[in-house]
Amino acid sequence: MTFTLPEPLHVALFFSIFYFTAALLTGVWKWRAMLGAEDGQAHAYIDIAHHAALHYGPFIVLAGALAAFWPFADFFPAWVLIEVMGWTMVLSLSRYISLGVRGAITNQLKKPTASARFGLAFFFFGSVLPGLAIAIGAIITLWDGLPGKPF
């Protein structure tokens, strides 16, 4: 089967496969942890890892679809932004999983370590800023094509 996708969406779908698989596996992990817990609750970071995997998949696909409207492709390819976002979310998900495996803390930011502070800054610069850039680029392109522009 041959098909052509915009590069940003192609990269985003690649990452979404990882998040989908991670959501399935962390869901089984969460279920087993709930069965073994007296209060029926999984450890906080097992729960966070599962929810993050569930949210990152659709988020990266939406970002990839919006990045297909990137108006600055001559200067900077949008798939690079998706790649940065994808790996940033992989690293943050890995952090949640490692905290869930250790089970030692329930709030990594209550007494943040240097790595937690770095991780928060890394997530902001690696995920939030590229996401905003993609959203603004899509707005610029889509706004130009709106029929009967409201403003």
MDAnalysis code that builds the backbone (N, CA, C; Angstrom):
import MDAnalysis as mda
import numpy as np

u = mda.Universe.empty(453, n_residues=151, atom_resindex=np.repeat(np.arange(151), 3), trajectory=True)
u.add_TopologyAttr("name", ["N", "CA", "C"] * 151)
u.add_TopologyAttr("resid", np.arange(1, 152))
u.add_TopologyAttr("resname", ["MET", "THR", "PHE", "THR", "LEU", "PRO", "GLU", "PRO", "LEU", "HIS", "VAL", "ALA", "LEU", "PHE", "PHE", "SER", "ILE", "PHE", "TYR", "PHE", "THR", "ALA", "ALA", "LEU", "LEU", "THR", "GLY", "VAL", "TRP", "LYS", "TRP", "ARG", "ALA", "MET", "LEU", "GLY", "ALA", "GLU", "ASP", "GLY", "GLN", "ALA", "HIS", "ALA", "TYR", "ILE", "ASP", "ILE", "ALA", "HIS", "HIS", "ALA", "ALA", "LEU", "HIS", "TYR", "GLY", "PRO", "PHE", "ILE", "VAL", "LEU", "ALA", "GLY", "ALA", "LEU", "ALA", "ALA", "PHE", "TRP", "PRO", "PHE", "ALA", "ASP", "PHE", "PHE", "PRO", "ALA", "TRP", "VAL", "LEU", "ILE", "GLU", "VAL", "MET", "GLY", "TRP", "THR", "MET", "VAL", "LEU", "SER", "LEU", "SER", "ARG", "TYR", "ILE", "SER", "LEU", "GLY", "VAL", "ARG", "GLY", "ALA", "ILE", "THR", "ASN", "GLN", "LEU", "LYS", "LYS", "PRO", "THR", "ALA", "SER", "ALA", "ARG", "PHE", "GLY", "LEU", "ALA", "PHE", "PHE", "PHE", "PHE", "GLY", "SER", "VAL", "LEU", "PRO", "GLY", "LEU", "ALA", "ILE", "ALA", "ILE", "GLY", "ALA", "ILE", "ILE", "THR", "LEU", "TRP", "ASP", "GLY", "LEU", "PRO", "GLY", "LYS", "PRO", "PHE"])
u.atoms.positions = np.array([
    [0.840, -1.168, 0.000],
    [0.000, 0.000, 0.000],
    [0.891, 1.239, 0.000],
    [0.566, 2.169, -0.860],
    [1.319, 3.407, -0.940],
    [0.400, 4.566, -0.599],
    [0.895, 5.443, 0.233],
    [0.142, 6.635, 0.579],
    [1.124, 7.749, 0.884],
    [0.654, 8.952, 0.751],
    [1.504, 10.107, 1.006],
    [0.876, 10.942, 2.108],
    [1.659, 11.193, 3.119],
    [1.234, 12.051, 4.222],
    [2.163, 13.249, 4.287],
    [1.673, 14.370, 4.789],
    [2.604, 15.463, 5.066],
    [3.653, 14.983, 6.075],
    [4.896, 15.408, 5.913],
    [5.977, 14.938, 6.784],
    [5.677, 15.106, 8.273],
    [5.148, 16.262, 8.720],
    [4.882, 16.398, 10.154],
    [3.883, 15.362, 10.664],
    [2.859, 15.080, 9.874],
    [1.861, 14.096, 10.288],
    [2.456, 12.694, 10.292],
    [3.317, 12.409, 9.330],
    [3.988, 11.109, 9.273],
    [4.819, 10.883, 10.541],
    [5.602, 11.879, 10.932],
    [6.420, 11.780, 12.149],
    [5.522, 11.657, 13.377],
    [4.443, 12.435, 13.411],
    [3.524, 12.402, 14.555],
    [2.865, 11.033, 14.701],
    [2.466, 10.428, 13.597],
    [1.857, 9.098, 13.666],
    [2.852, 8.063, 14.164],
    [4.111, 8.209, 13.779],
    [5.148, 7.313, 14.295],
    [5.201, 7.395, 15.820],
    [5.233, 8.605, 16.366],
    [5.273, 8.763, 17.819],
    [3.980, 8.288, 18.471],
    [2.848, 8.491, 17.806],
    [1.575, 8.075, 18.403],
    [1.503, 6.562, 18.573],
    [2.180, 5.806, 17.721],
    [2.230, 4.349, 17.888],
    [2.920, 4.005, 19.203],
    [4.009, 4.700, 19.503],
    [4.702, 4.482, 20.776],
    [3.784, 4.811, 21.948],
    [3.101, 5.955, 21.892],
    [2.231, 6.355, 23.010],
    [1.053, 5.402, 23.159],
    [0.508, 4.934, 22.041],
    [-0.593, 3.971, 22.087],
    [-0.148, 2.688, 22.780],
    [1.026, 2.186, 22.384],
    [1.571, 0.977, 23.011],
    [1.863, 1.214, 24.486],
    [2.438, 2.366, 24.805],
    [2.726, 2.700, 26.210],
    [1.439, 2.798, 27.015],
    [0.378, 3.348, 26.425],
    [-0.903, 3.445, 27.135],
    [-1.463, 2.059, 27.429],
    [-1.348, 1.147, 26.469],
    [-1.822, -0.218, 26.701],
    [-1.030, -0.897, 27.816],
    [0.287, -0.800, 27.745],
    [1.132, -1.474, 28.734],
    [1.006, -0.848, 30.122],
    [0.972, 0.479, 30.195],
    [0.805, 1.112, 31.508],
    [-0.603, 0.892, 32.048],
    [-1.566, 0.684, 31.164],
    [-2.920, 0.350, 31.619],
    [-2.960, -1.001, 32.306],
    [-2.260, -1.980, 31.731],
    [-2.164, -3.299, 32.372],
    [-1.416, -3.182, 33.692],
    [-0.335, -2.413, 33.687],
    [0.444, -2.182, 34.916],
    [-0.419, -1.530, 35.995],
    [-1.201, -0.521, 35.602],
    [-2.084, 0.170, 36.554],
    [-3.130, -0.797, 37.106],
    [-3.717, -1.593, 36.245],
    [-4.738, -2.549, 36.669],
    [-4.159, -3.534, 37.677],
    [-2.967, -4.062, 37.387],
    [-2.323, -5.006, 38.315],
    [-1.990, -4.332, 39.643],
    [-1.531, -3.079, 39.580],
    [-1.210, -2.348, 40.808],
    [-2.472, -2.093, 41.631],
    [-3.576, -1.822, 40.963],
    [-4.842, -1.597, 41.671],
    [-5.321, -2.879, 42.339],
    [-5.140, -4.011, 41.652],
    [-5.542, -5.293, 42.239],
    [-4.726, -5.627, 43.483],
    [-3.454, -5.242, 43.482],
    [-2.573, -5.576, 44.591],
    [-2.603, -4.586, 45.739],
    [-3.254, -3.453, 45.563],
    [-3.267, -2.425, 46.602],
    [-4.463, -2.613, 47.532],
    [-4.233, -2.352, 48.802],
    [-5.321, -2.487, 49.777],
    [-6.445, -1.494, 49.514],
    [-6.080, -0.283, 49.118],
    [-7.098, 0.742, 48.871],
    [-7.611, 0.736, 47.433],
    [-7.107, -0.176, 46.611],
    [-7.559, -0.285, 45.225],
    [-7.013, 0.796, 44.309],
    [-6.005, 1.534, 44.770],
    [-5.414, 2.615, 43.978],
    [-3.996, 2.246, 43.553],
    [-3.667, 2.554, 42.332],
    [-2.288, 2.385, 41.867],
    [-1.452, 3.537, 42.409],
    [-0.139, 3.362, 42.426],
    [0.759, 4.439, 42.836],
    [0.507, 5.653, 41.941],
    [0.686, 6.842, 42.488],
    [0.382, 8.078, 41.761],
    [1.103, 8.154, 40.417],
    [2.373, 7.764, 40.369],
    [3.108, 7.894, 39.115],
    [2.810, 6.777, 38.126],
    [2.272, 5.661, 38.580],
    [1.754, 4.655, 37.644],
    [0.528, 5.243, 36.952],
    [-0.320, 5.876, 37.733],
    [-1.518, 6.522, 37.200],
    [-1.143, 7.663, 36.244],
    [-0.177, 8.472, 36.648],
    [0.260, 9.592, 35.809],
    [0.867, 9.087, 34.502],
    [1.679, 8.039, 34.567],
    [2.282, 7.485, 33.349],
    [1.200, 7.002, 32.390],
    [0.189, 6.330, 32.921],
    [-0.895, 5.831, 32.074],
    [-1.663, 6.996, 31.439],
    [-2.006, 7.983, 32.238],
    [-2.752, 9.130, 31.709],
    [-1.918, 9.933, 30.713],
    [-0.627, 10.090, 30.993],
    [0.239, 10.820, 30.058],
    [0.291, 10.107, 28.710],
    [0.442, 8.791, 28.728],
    [0.482, 8.037, 27.471],
    [-0.835, 8.181, 26.710],
    [-1.950, 8.169, 27.439],
    [-3.255, 8.339, 26.794],
    [-3.401, 9.723, 26.163],
    [-2.861, 10.736, 26.808],
    [-3.006, 12.103, 26.309],
    [-1.983, 12.464, 25.232],
    [-0.776, 11.950, 25.335],
    [0.267, 12.330, 24.385],
    [-0.030, 11.836, 22.972],
    [-0.666, 10.687, 22.828],
    [-0.964, 10.149, 21.501],
    [-1.827, 11.076, 20.660],
    [-3.039, 11.407, 21.125],
    [-3.873, 12.328, 20.337],
    [-3.257, 13.722, 20.204],
    [-2.549, 14.162, 21.243],
    [-1.926, 15.487, 21.194],
    [-0.908, 15.575, 20.063],
    [-0.059, 14.571, 19.935],
    [0.988, 14.628, 18.911],
    [0.376, 14.489, 17.511],
    [-0.710, 13.718, 17.372],
    [-1.372, 13.605, 16.066],
    [-2.010, 14.943, 15.681],
    [-2.663, 15.606, 16.637],
    [-3.239, 16.925, 16.361],
    [-2.141, 17.922, 15.999],
    [-1.041, 17.891, 16.740],
    [0.079, 18.788, 16.426],
    [0.620, 18.494, 15.030],
    [0.705, 17.215, 14.660],
    [1.173, 16.855, 13.322],
    [0.231, 17.329, 12.231],
    [-1.073, 17.217, 12.490],
    [-2.055, 17.692, 11.508],
    [-1.977, 19.211, 11.361],
    [-1.846, 19.914, 12.482],
    [-1.727, 21.373, 12.415],
    [-0.409, 21.795, 11.768],
    [0.650, 21.036, 12.028],
    [1.959, 21.370, 11.455],
    [1.971, 21.210, 9.939],
    [1.028, 20.452, 9.400],
    [0.926, 20.326, 7.946],
    [0.587, 21.674, 7.303],
    [0.078, 22.609, 8.103],
    [-0.254, 23.950, 7.612],
    [0.843, 24.966, 7.929],
    [2.014, 24.484, 8.303],
    [3.138, 25.337, 8.698],
    [3.524, 26.264, 7.543],
    [3.442, 27.581, 7.724],
    [3.706, 28.498, 6.608],
    [5.182, 28.822, 6.385],
    [6.051, 28.357, 7.260],
    [7.461, 28.741, 7.183],
    [8.353, 27.588, 6.737],
    [7.819, 26.678, 5.948],
    [8.559, 25.475, 5.539],
    [9.820, 25.807, 4.743],
    [9.833, 26.942, 4.062],
    [11.029, 27.328, 3.306],
    [12.199, 27.660, 4.231],
    [11.883, 28.095, 5.443],
    [12.923, 28.493, 6.394],
    [13.235, 27.410, 7.421],
    [12.195, 26.682, 7.834],
    [12.364, 25.701, 8.909],
    [11.282, 24.634, 8.767],
    [11.655, 23.366, 8.565],
    [10.639, 22.323, 8.373],
    [9.875, 22.014, 9.665],
    [8.574, 21.894, 9.554],
    [7.724, 21.666, 10.727],
    [7.925, 20.290, 11.338],
    [8.359, 19.308, 10.542],
    [8.530, 17.969, 11.114],
    [9.586, 17.976, 12.205],
    [10.527, 18.917, 12.151],
    [11.546, 19.019, 13.202],
    [10.887, 19.373, 14.534],
    [9.909, 20.274, 14.503],
    [9.181, 20.630, 15.726],
    [8.446, 19.418, 16.287],
    [7.826, 18.630, 15.413],
    [7.116, 17.431, 15.858],
    [8.102, 16.435, 16.456],
    [9.263, 16.313, 15.836],
    [10.296, 15.400, 16.349],
    [10.738, 15.820, 17.752],
    [10.990, 17.098, 17.949],
    [11.397, 17.602, 19.268],
    [10.298, 17.341, 20.292],
    [9.060, 17.635, 19.916],
    [7.939, 17.396, 20.831],
    [7.810, 15.913, 21.157],
    [7.924, 15.077, 20.145],
    [7.773, 13.641, 20.351],
    [8.791, 13.078, 21.316],
    [10.070, 13.419, 21.116],
    [11.108, 12.901, 22.006],
    [11.006, 13.509, 23.396],
    [10.571, 14.764, 23.495],
    [10.373, 15.374, 24.814],
    [9.322, 14.606, 25.596],
    [8.230, 14.256, 24.928],
    [7.172, 13.513, 25.612],
    [7.605, 12.086, 25.928],
    [8.433, 11.489, 25.084],
    [8.977, 10.159, 25.394],
    [9.804, 10.233, 26.673],
    [10.638, 11.255, 26.787],
    [11.473, 11.396, 27.985],
    [10.637, 11.660, 29.232],
    [9.608, 12.498, 29.125],
    [8.780, 12.758, 30.310],
    [7.995, 11.510, 30.699],
    [7.504, 10.765, 29.723],
    [6.804, 9.521, 30.024],
    [7.753, 8.518, 30.678],
    [8.988, 8.469, 30.197],
    [9.987, 7.585, 30.817],
    [10.236, 7.973, 32.267],
    [10.256, 9.261, 32.541],
    [10.444, 9.741, 33.919],
    [9.279, 9.281, 34.795],
    [8.055, 9.428, 34.313],
    [6.890, 8.994, 35.097],
    [6.943, 7.493, 35.364],
    [7.321, 6.731, 34.355],
    [7.407, 5.278, 34.526],
    [8.471, 4.929, 35.555],
    [9.631, 5.588, 35.488],
    [10.687, 5.285, 36.467],
    [10.259, 5.667, 37.877],
    [9.539, 6.766, 38.033],
    [9.037, 7.145, 39.359],
    [7.985, 6.151, 39.845],
    [7.172, 5.631, 38.930],
    [6.187, 4.619, 39.303],
    [6.833, 3.308, 39.701],
    [7.897, 2.921, 39.004],
    [8.613, 1.685, 39.340],
    [9.241, 1.807, 40.721],
    [9.874, 2.949, 40.979],
    [10.498, 3.155, 42.290],
    [9.462, 3.281, 43.395],
    [8.338, 3.920, 43.100],
    [7.257, 4.046, 44.073],
    [7.603, 4.826, 45.324],
    [8.679, 5.582, 45.294],
    [9.157, 6.244, 46.507],
    [8.472, 7.584, 46.765],
    [8.148, 8.321, 45.709],
    [7.568, 9.645, 45.911],
    [6.231, 9.741, 45.198],
    [5.416, 10.680, 45.645],
    [4.125, 10.899, 45.000],
    [4.029, 12.289, 44.378],
    [5.024, 13.154, 44.633],
    [5.028, 14.484, 44.038],
    [6.474, 14.908, 43.817],
    [6.939, 14.793, 42.592],
    [8.338, 15.094, 42.297],
    [8.662, 16.577, 42.433],
    [7.641, 17.432, 42.485],
    [7.889, 18.865, 42.572],
    [7.712, 19.418, 43.986],
    [7.345, 18.551, 44.944],
    [7.208, 19.019, 46.323],
    [8.568, 19.454, 46.866],
    [9.564, 18.621, 46.702],
    [10.961, 18.948, 47.017],
    [11.765, 18.627, 45.760],
    [11.722, 19.519, 44.773],
    [12.303, 19.180, 43.468],
    [13.817, 19.030, 43.503],
    [14.262, 18.002, 42.832],
    [15.695, 17.792, 42.631],
    [16.129, 18.601, 41.413],
    [17.417, 18.637, 41.179],
    [17.927, 19.350, 40.001],
    [17.393, 18.719, 38.718],
    [17.283, 17.385, 38.699],
    [16.782, 16.727, 37.487],
    [15.300, 17.026, 37.269],
    [14.532, 17.180, 38.350],
    [13.113, 17.529, 38.201],
    [12.969, 18.949, 37.660],
    [13.783, 19.855, 38.150],
    [13.748, 21.237, 37.643],
    [14.156, 21.278, 36.166],
    [15.211, 20.544, 35.841],
    [15.658, 20.479, 34.455],
    [14.568, 19.873, 33.578],
    [13.935, 18.804, 34.075],
    [12.883, 18.143, 33.313],
    [11.712, 19.055, 33.024],
    [11.341, 19.879, 33.993],
    [10.234, 20.813, 33.797],
    [10.595, 21.857, 32.738],
    [11.805, 22.400, 32.826],
    [12.258, 23.372, 31.827],
    [12.383, 22.707, 30.454],
    [12.910, 21.487, 30.428],
    [13.060, 20.749, 29.176],
    [11.700, 20.503, 28.531],
    [10.708, 20.130, 29.345],
    [9.366, 19.889, 28.816],
    [8.782, 21.176, 28.242],
    [8.995, 22.295, 28.937],
    [8.471, 23.570, 28.453],
    [9.092, 23.937, 27.107],
    [10.429, 23.904, 27.037],
    [11.105, 24.302, 25.806],
    [10.996, 23.254, 24.703],
    [10.797, 22.002, 25.073],
    [10.736, 20.945, 24.075],
    [9.343, 20.576, 23.626],
    [8.324, 21.004, 24.374],
    [6.967, 20.614, 24.022],
    [6.017, 21.808, 23.926],
    [6.024, 22.651, 24.936],
    [5.081, 23.773, 24.959],
    [5.425, 24.805, 23.885],
    [6.669, 25.245, 23.826],
    [7.036, 26.263, 22.832],
    [6.887, 25.775, 21.391],
    [7.352, 24.561, 21.042],
    [7.087, 24.094, 19.675],
    [5.586, 23.960, 19.389],
    [4.818, 23.533, 20.393],
    [3.370, 23.428, 20.210],
    [2.737, 24.776, 19.922],
    [3.170, 25.801, 20.655],
    [2.665, 27.152, 20.394],
    [3.077, 27.641, 19.011],
    [4.309, 27.361, 18.618],
    [4.773, 27.764, 17.288],
    [3.930, 27.099, 16.200],
    [3.641, 25.821, 16.375],
    [2.816, 25.097, 15.401],
    [1.410, 25.679, 15.353],
    [0.831, 25.953, 16.521],
    [-0.522, 26.520, 16.575],
    [-0.564, 27.887, 15.895],
    [0.411, 28.731, 16.172],
    [0.443, 30.061, 15.552],
    [0.634, 29.941, 14.042],
    [1.523, 29.053, 13.603],
    [1.718, 28.844, 12.170],
    [0.450, 28.355, 11.480],
    [-0.259, 27.426, 12.122],
    [-1.511, 26.917, 11.546],
    [-2.568, 28.011, 11.493],
    [-2.629, 28.833, 12.537],
    [-3.599, 29.937, 12.540],
    [-3.313, 30.890, 11.385],
    [-2.040, 31.210, 11.167],
    [-1.672, 32.118, 10.066],
    [-2.133, 31.549, 8.726],
    [-1.850, 30.268, 8.486],
    [-2.215, 29.653, 7.208],
    [-3.723, 29.488, 7.078],
    [-4.364, 28.980, 8.112],
    [-5.803, 28.734, 8.038],
    [-6.594, 30.034, 7.993],
    [-6.123, 31.056, 8.688],
    [-6.812, 32.347, 8.693],
    [-6.850, 32.924, 7.281],
    [-5.746, 32.767, 6.566],
    [-5.654, 33.302, 5.214],
    [-6.656, 32.629, 4.281],
    [-6.995, 31.364, 4.560],
    [-7.917, 30.636, 3.700],
    [-9.370, 30.675, 4.142],
    [-9.669, 31.401, 5.231],
    [-11.053, 31.458, 5.716],
    [-11.951, 32.172, 4.715],
    [-13.110, 31.586, 4.416],
    [-14.047, 32.307, 3.555],
    [-14.748, 33.391, 4.380],
    [-14.832, 34.582, 3.852],
    [-15.509, 35.672, 4.554],
    [-14.882, 35.956, 5.901],
    [-13.620, 36.320, 5.913],
    [-12.883, 36.542, 7.160],
    [-13.686, 37.449, 8.098],
    [-13.816, 37.035, 9.375],
    [-14.656, 37.805, 10.296],
    [-14.069, 39.155, 10.697],
    [-12.766, 39.347, 10.538],
    [-12.168, 40.628, 10.959],
    [-11.530, 41.321, 9.788],
])
